[in-house]
């Protein structure tokens, strides 16, 4: 996508189109593309922390509205600014990180793991349908002779429409009606709902804290993650050379 859209601009030769790449230029473009994928992954990781944390303050539903509306904007400008894909990647990771808490807000925390598993089934279906749509539109437009740097315009608009539909679905989401709440009969007590003072979106799971055990857990995850981030940054630096 980068090579087709931006062509020789990737290596400071904007007059060279994707179809005119020499073997050396293809190698250079591939290296830059690899660096961008690394940068993309960093925004994916960072988005999981940023957006999930933001959802504690403004609420899960509002964060998802941001995903949809900001995503529409980013897809509209994606053919002009590669940075738009980095923002999209952050929201992809943020969506994954925020949705378990969103589910806990709606259903309570007792069975949120099983409910999350069902949601991931739908997410996986989207992971199949989405690429099929993108690849079909891409191959069709290339076969029609559309210039490579214009192929992804219609694709971006189509994805923006899907996000608009998603925003409508998000607006329709409501907490489970009280008549479906678990009762204490048959030994099943209602799930304990936690609401942290000053938080607009921490129903169900609370916000946690940082004690010795949490610090050890974060260190076990954070130290290797920091190493991976550093190595990825070294690779992503190729984009700016």
N, C-alpha and C positions, 0 to 999 in steps of 0.2 A: 504493500500500500504506500509506504513512504517513497519507494523508488518510482512508482508509477505517478504519484501525485506531484512530487517535488523534483524529480529528474536530477539533472546535474547540479541543481542548487544545493544538494546534499554535500557536494565537495567543491563548492564555490565556482561552478561552471554552469550557470543557469541557462545558457543557450543550448545545452546538450539535453535532448529528450531521452526518455527511458529507452525507446527503441534504438537509439544511436549509441548506447553504452558500448565501449570497448571492453575487452576481457579485464584489463587493469581497472577500469572504472567500475565494472561489476564487482570486482573483489573489494574495492574501496567502499562502494555503496553497501555491500553486505556487512563489512566491518562496522560501518556507521549504524546500520540497521540493528546489528547485534548490541551495540552500545545503547541504542534507543530502547530496545526490549529490556535491557537492564534498568534503565531509568524508569521505564514503565512499571517494572516490578517494584521499584522503590516507592513509587506513588501508590501502588496497590497496598503495600505494607503500611505506609504512613497513613493512608486513608482509613485503615482499620482502627487505628488509634484515634485519629482526629475526629472522624465523623461519629464513632461510637461514644466518644467522650462528649462531643457536642450534644448528642441526643439526650444525655443526662440533664442538660440545661434547658433545652428547648422542646424536648419531647420527640418520640420516635416518628410519629406521623409527620411532623413538620420537617424532620430531616429527610424523610423520603420524598416529600414535596420538593425539597431543594434538589435531591437527586434527579427528579424528573424534569423540573424546569431548567436547572442548570445544564443537565444533560442535553436537552433539546437545543439550548444555545450553543453548547460545545460542538454538537454534531453539525449545526449550521455553519460554523466557522472552521470545521476540522480540515477542510481542503485548503485552508489558508495558513493556519497556525498549528504546527505539530504539538504545541503545548496543550492544545485542547484535549489531545488523547491522554496526556498525563493527568489532567483533571478527571477525565472519564475513568481512568484506571483507579484513581483514589476513591471515586464513588462506588466503583465495583467492589473494591475491598471493604469500603465502609458499609455497603449494603450487607455483605456477608457478616460483618462484625456486629451490626446493629439489629439484625432480624431476630436473633434469639431473645434479646430483651424486649423487642416489639411483641413477640409471641407471648412472653411472660406477662406483659401488660394486659393482653387480651384474654388469655386462657388461664393465667396463674402459673406458678412455677412447678407444680407437681409433675405434670407429664409433658413439660415443654420439650424435653429431648425427643420423645416419640413424635410430637407434632412437628418439630423441626425436621426430623427425618422425612416426613411426608412432604413438607415444603421443598426439601432438596430434590425430591423426585420430580416435582414440577420445574424446579430450577434446571435440572438435568435435561428435561424435555425441551426447555427453552435453549439450552446449550446445543441441542441438535437442530432445532428449527431455525434459530438465528443464523448460523453459518450456511444452512441450505439457502435461505433467502439471499444472503449476501453473495454467495458464490453464483447463484442463478443470475442475479442482476448483473454481477460483474462479467460473467462469461457471455451473457446475452448482449451487453453493451459493447464488449470488445469485438464480438462477431459482427455487430452492426457497423463497425468502423469508427466508433467514438474514440477520440484521442485519449491516450492513457491518463493524462492529467485531468480529464473531465469524467472519468469512469465512475468515481466514487460520489459524485454530487447527488445522484438519485438515490444511491444507497444510504447516504447520510440523512436525506429527507425521509426515507422510509423508516429508518431507525428512530428518527425524531417523532414520527407519527405513532410508533409503538410506545414510546415514552409518554406521549400525550394520553394514550389509552391507559397506560399504567397509572398515571396521575389520577384519572377518573376512578379507577379501581381503589386506589389508596384513599380517596375521599369517601368512598362507600364503606370502608372498614369501620366497624363499631365494636365495642367490647361485647363479650358474650352476655346475652340476656340473663337476668338473675334466675329465671326458671330452669336454666341449664346448669346452675352452680351445683357443686358437689354438696351433699348433705351428710350429716354426722351418722345417719343410720348405717347399719351393716358395717360398722367399724371404720368407715371412711370419713375422716374429718376434712373440712374445707381447707384448701391450701392457704398457707400463711402469706398474706400480702404485705410487703414492706414498702413503706413510703418514706423516703428520706426528706426531712425538712428542707425546703428551698429547692427541691428537685422537681421538675415537671415531667420526668419520664422514667423514674426508677421504680415503678410498681413491679412487684413480683420477685425481684432478685436483689434489690438494694444496690448500694454503690461500693460495698466492700471497704477495705482499709489497707494500711501498710504496716504490718507487724513483722516479726522476725521470720515467720514461716513464709509470708507473702514476699518478703525481700529475697529469701533464698530461691523461691520459685521464679521470681522475675529475673534474678541473676542467671539461673540455669537457662532461661530462654533468651535473656537480653545479651549475654556475652557472645554466644555464637552468632546471634542475629546481628550484633554490631560488627563482627568480623565479616559476615556476608555482605552487609551494607557497604563496608569499606571496599571490598573487592569489586562489588558491583559499581561503585562510584568510579573506581579506576577504569573499568571497562566503558562506562558511560561517558567518560571524559573524551573519548574518541570523537564524539559528536561535535565538540567545540574546537577541535584541532584544525 
